[in-house]
Amino acid sequence: MNFNFALILFWLTVITGLIWLIDLLFFKRRRVTTTQEVLKRFDANVPFMEHVAPEQLQLERQALIDTNMRQPGWVEFPSGFFPVILIVFVLRSFLFEPFKIPSGSMIPTLLVGDMILVNKFSYGLRLPVINKKVIPVGDPQRGDVMVFRYPNDPSLDYIKRVIGVPGDKITYVNKRLEINGVAAPATPVADYYDADRVLYSKQFEEKLPSPSGVVQHRILNDDSNPGVIYPGMFPFRENCVYSDGNTSFTCTVPPGYYFMMGDNRDNSQDSRYWGFVPDENIVGKAFFIWMNIGNIKRVGPFH
């Protein structure tokens, strides 16, 4: 989901900002001084130009101002774009960032092609590029749909649902969640039809406990998949115990980490395989679909 756009935008902001600042402090002053000298000579010659109409004199004077105050091309272009780039950089770094859903791991909550907004301030103010939290505001809660940097390749952005927060004991048996020994209710609803894959999946209304209240959302199950992805190696792998038949596991979430799963449970590579997400990888909380070119009815908030 990410081509290191944050770093590119950062350097564009720095470069255009430096050009704008150098022009403001040095080159513009020279242009002002030169223009003042030119106008001084022009005004001294005005008494000798009685045959020229006052309106024409004013036009010529303004033309001298425009010519001498004009920025050179290498300054005008980046300086003109600097305010726009700066606004985009600030909004994207500290407030809201757009993303496009590239895969079906979050179906039925999010579909391929959904364009979403991510609140960058929900979990604290972070410095751009290095993503270091400098002002704590809040922490991810169970049920949040969160964008984060993929632990195995931080240049990639992933989106999943927060299932476990630090200290939680997550158990997954026969495709049902238990959090700290308490089963997360999952009520069957009508099967979900995936038009892209031309198949039906079992659909459930799942409820996750959260400090802000129960988070209710829908998940999918596929009977042809075992439900537990065979794990790779990852930090704190010793916190997890997997069954031999890949039908269940138990993981205890370490401090400063989160356990993530896709809503399309049997078609999502997530914390079951590559492990926990560290706090420093958090990007923000996804909360709104602002566009889906193929389905405008998708626009709106989601859970």
C-alpha positions in Angstrom: 0.0 0.0 0.0 3.0 2.3 0.3 5.9 3.3 -2.0 7.7 5.2 0.8 5.6 8.2 -0.2 6.1 9.8 3.2 9.9 10.0 2.6 9.4 11.4 -0.9 7.0 14.0 0.4 9.3 14.9 3.2 12.2 15.6 0.9 10.0 17.6 -1.5 8.9 19.7 1.4 12.4 20.3 2.6 13.8 21.1 -0.9 11.0 23.5 -2.0 11.0 25.0 1.5 14.7 25.7 1.4 14.4 27.4 -2.0 11.4 29.4 -0.8 13.4 30.5 2.3 16.6 31.4 0.5 14.6 33.4 -2.0 12.8 35.2 0.8 16.0 36.0 2.7 18.4 36.8 -0.1 17.1 36.9 -3.7 13.9 38.8 -3.0 15.8 41.5 -1.1 18.1 41.9 -4.2 15.1 42.2 -6.5 13.5 44.8 -4.2 16.7 46.9 -4.1 17.1 46.7 -7.9 13.5 47.6 -8.5 13.7 50.6 -6.2 16.8 51.9 -8.1 15.1 51.4 -11.4 11.9 53.2 -10.2 14.0 56.0 -8.8 15.6 56.6 -12.2 12.2 56.3 -13.9 10.5 58.8 -11.6 13.4 61.2 -12.1 12.8 61.2 -15.8 9.0 61.7 -15.6 9.2 65.5 -15.7 10.9 65.2 -19.1 8.1 63.0 -20.5 5.3 65.6 -20.7 4.2 64.2 -24.1 3.4 60.8 -22.5 -0.1 60.4 -21.0 -0.2 59.7 -17.2 -2.0 56.4 -17.8 0.8 55.2 -20.1 3.4 56.3 -17.5 1.7 54.3 -14.9 1.6 51.2 -17.1 5.3 51.6 -17.9 6.1 52.0 -14.2 4.1 48.8 -13.3 5.9 46.9 -16.1 9.3 47.8 -14.6 8.1 46.5 -11.2 6.8 43.3 -12.7 10.0 42.7 -14.7 12.4 43.4 -11.9 10.5 41.6 -9.2 9.8 38.4 -11.3 11.4 35.3 -9.8 13.7 33.2 -12.0 12.2 30.0 -13.2 14.2 27.7 -10.9 12.9 29.7 -7.9 9.3 30.4 -9.1 8.3 26.8 -9.7 9.4 25.2 -6.4 8.4 28.3 -4.4 5.0 28.3 -5.8 4.4 24.6 -5.0 5.9 24.8 -1.5 2.7 26.0 0.4 0.7 23.2 -1.3 3.3 20.5 -0.6 3.6 21.8 3.0 -0.2 21.6 3.6 -0.3 18.1 2.2 2.7 17.0 4.2 1.2 18.3 7.5 -2.3 16.9 6.8 -0.9 13.5 5.8 1.7 13.3 8.6 -0.4 14.4 11.5 -4.1 14.2 10.7 -5.4 12.1 7.9 -3.9 9.8 5.3 -5.6 8.1 2.3 -5.0 4.5 1.5 -6.4 2.1 -1.1 -7.4 -1.5 -0.2 -5.3 -3.8 -2.4 -6.5 -7.3 -1.2 -9.5 -9.1 0.2 -8.1 -9.9 3.6 -10.6 -7.5 5.3 -13.8 -8.6 3.4 -16.6 -8.1 4.2 -15.7 -4.9 6.1 -13.4 -3.5 3.4 -13.4 -4.5 -0.3 -10.7 -4.4 -2.9 -10.7 -0.9 -4.3 -12.1 0.8 -1.3 -10.3 4.1 -0.7 -10.1 4.8 3.0 -9.0 7.5 5.4 -6.8 6.8 8.3 -6.8 9.0 11.4 -3.1 9.6 12.2 -3.8 11.3 15.6 -5.9 8.6 17.2 -2.9 6.8 18.7 -0.7 9.8 19.3 1.3 12.4 17.5 4.2 10.8 15.6 7.1 12.3 13.8 7.0 11.8 10.0 9.2 9.3 8.3 10.7 7.9 11.5 7.2 7.3 13.0 8.4 8.0 16.6 5.6 8.9 19.0 6.1 12.3 20.7 2.7 13.0 22.1 0.6 10.1 23.4 -3.1 10.4 22.8 -4.5 6.9 22.9 -3.7 3.3 22.3 -5.2 0.8 19.9 -8.2 -1.1 21.3 -9.7 -4.5 20.4 -11.9 -4.2 17.3 -10.1 -1.2 15.8 -9.2 -1.4 12.1 -5.6 -0.4 12.0 -3.0 0.5 9.4 0.5 -0.5 10.3 3.9 -1.1 8.8 4.4 -4.8 8.0 6.9 -6.1 10.5 8.8 -8.1 7.9 9.0 -5.2 5.5 8.3 -1.8 7.0 8.1 -0.2 3.5 4.8 -1.9 3.1 1.5 -0.8 4.8 -0.9 -3.5 6.0 -4.5 -3.2 7.3 -6.0 -5.6 9.8 -8.3 -5.6 12.9 -6.8 -5.4 16.4 -7.7 -8.7 18.1 -5.2 -8.6 21.1 -3.6 -5.7 23.0 -0.5 -6.0 25.3 -1.1 -8.7 27.9 -4.0 -10.4 26.2 -4.1 -14.2 25.9 -5.5 -15.0 22.4 -6.8 -18.5 21.8 -8.2 -19.6 18.4 -9.9 -23.0 18.3 -12.1 -24.3 15.5 -12.2 -20.8 14.0 -13.5 -19.2 17.1 -11.8 -16.6 19.2 -11.2 -16.6 23.0 -9.8 -13.5 24.6 -8.4 -13.9 28.1 -10.4 -17.1 28.5 -13.7 -15.6 27.4 -15.2 -16.6 24.0 -16.0 -13.8 21.6 -19.6 -14.3 20.5 -20.0 -15.1 16.8 -23.6 -15.3 15.5 -24.2 -16.9 12.1 -25.8 -14.6 9.5 -26.6 -15.0 5.8 -23.7 -16.4 3.7 -21.5 -13.9 1.9 -21.3 -14.0 -1.9 -17.9 -13.0 -3.2 -18.5 -11.9 -6.8 -14.7 -11.8 -7.7 -14.1 -15.4 -6.5 -17.6 -16.6 -7.4 -18.2 -18.4 -4.2 -20.2 -18.2 -0.9 -18.5 -18.0 2.5 -20.0 -18.5 5.9 -20.5 -15.2 7.6 -20.7 -14.4 11.3 -21.4 -11.4 13.4 -18.5 -11.3 15.9 -18.4 -9.2 19.0 -15.0 -8.1 20.5 -14.8 -6.7 24.1 -13.2 -3.2 24.2 -12.9 -0.5 26.9 -15.1 1.8 24.7 -17.8 -0.9 24.4 -18.4 -4.1 22.4 -17.2 -3.8 18.8 -19.5 -5.7 16.5 -18.4 -6.6 13.0 -18.7 -9.4 10.4 -16.2 -12.1 9.6 -16.0 -14.8 7.0 -15.0 -18.5 7.3 -14.1 -20.9 4.5 -14.6 -24.6 5.3 -11.9 -25.6 2.9 -9.2 -23.9 5.0 -7.9 -25.1 8.4 -8.1 -21.7 10.0 -4.6 -21.5 11.4 -1.8 -20.5 9.1 1.4 -22.5 9.8 3.6 -19.9 11.6 7.0 -18.6 10.5 9.6 -17.3 12.9 9.0 -13.9 14.5 9.9 -12.0 17.6 8.3 -13.5 20.8 7.5 -16.6 18.9 7.9 -18.4 22.3 4.7 -16.6 23.4 2.6 -18.8 21.0 1.7 -22.5 21.1 0.3 -24.0 17.9 -1.5 -27.4 17.5 0.1 -30.0 15.3 -3.0 -30.1 13.0 -3.1 -26.3 12.5 -6.5 -26.1 14.0 -5.8 -24.0 17.1 -3.2 -21.8 18.8 -2.7 -19.7 21.9 -0.7 -16.5 22.0 0.1 -14.1 24.8 0.6 -10.6 23.4 3.9 -9.1 24.7 4.1 -5.5 26.1 4.2 -2.9 23.3 2.8 -5.2 20.7 -0.6 -6.1 19.1 -2.1 -9.2 17.6 -3.8 -8.5 14.3 -6.2 -10.6 12.1 -8.2 -10.0 8.9 -12.0 -10.2 8.9 -11.7 -12.6 6.0 -10.3 -15.1 8.5 -9.3 -18.0 6.2 -7.9 -15.7 3.5 -5.7 -13.4 5.5 -2.0 -13.7 6.3 -1.8 -11.9 9.6 -0.4 -12.3 13.1 -1.1 -16.0 13.0 1.8 -16.3 10.5 4.2 -13.4 10.9 3.6 -12.4 14.5 2.9 -9.4 16.6 2.9 -5.7 15.4 5.2 -3.4 17.5 3.8 0.0 18.6 6.4 1.8 16.5 4.9 0.3 13.3 1.5 1.8 13.9 0.3 4.3 11.2 -3.2 5.0 12.4 -6.9 4.0 12.8 -8.9 3.5 9.6 -12.4 4.9 9.9 -14.0 6.1 6.6 -14.4 4.9 3.0 -14.2 8.1 1.0 -14.4 6.5 -2.5 -14.9 3.2 -4.4 -15.0 3.9 -8.1 -16.9 0.7 -8.8 -19.4 1.1 -6.0 -20.2 4.6 -4.8 -22.6 3.2 -2.2 -19.5 2.1 -0.3 -18.8 5.6 0.8 -19.2 6.2 4.5 -17.9 5.1 8.0 -17.3 1.5 8.9 -16.8 -0.6 12.0 
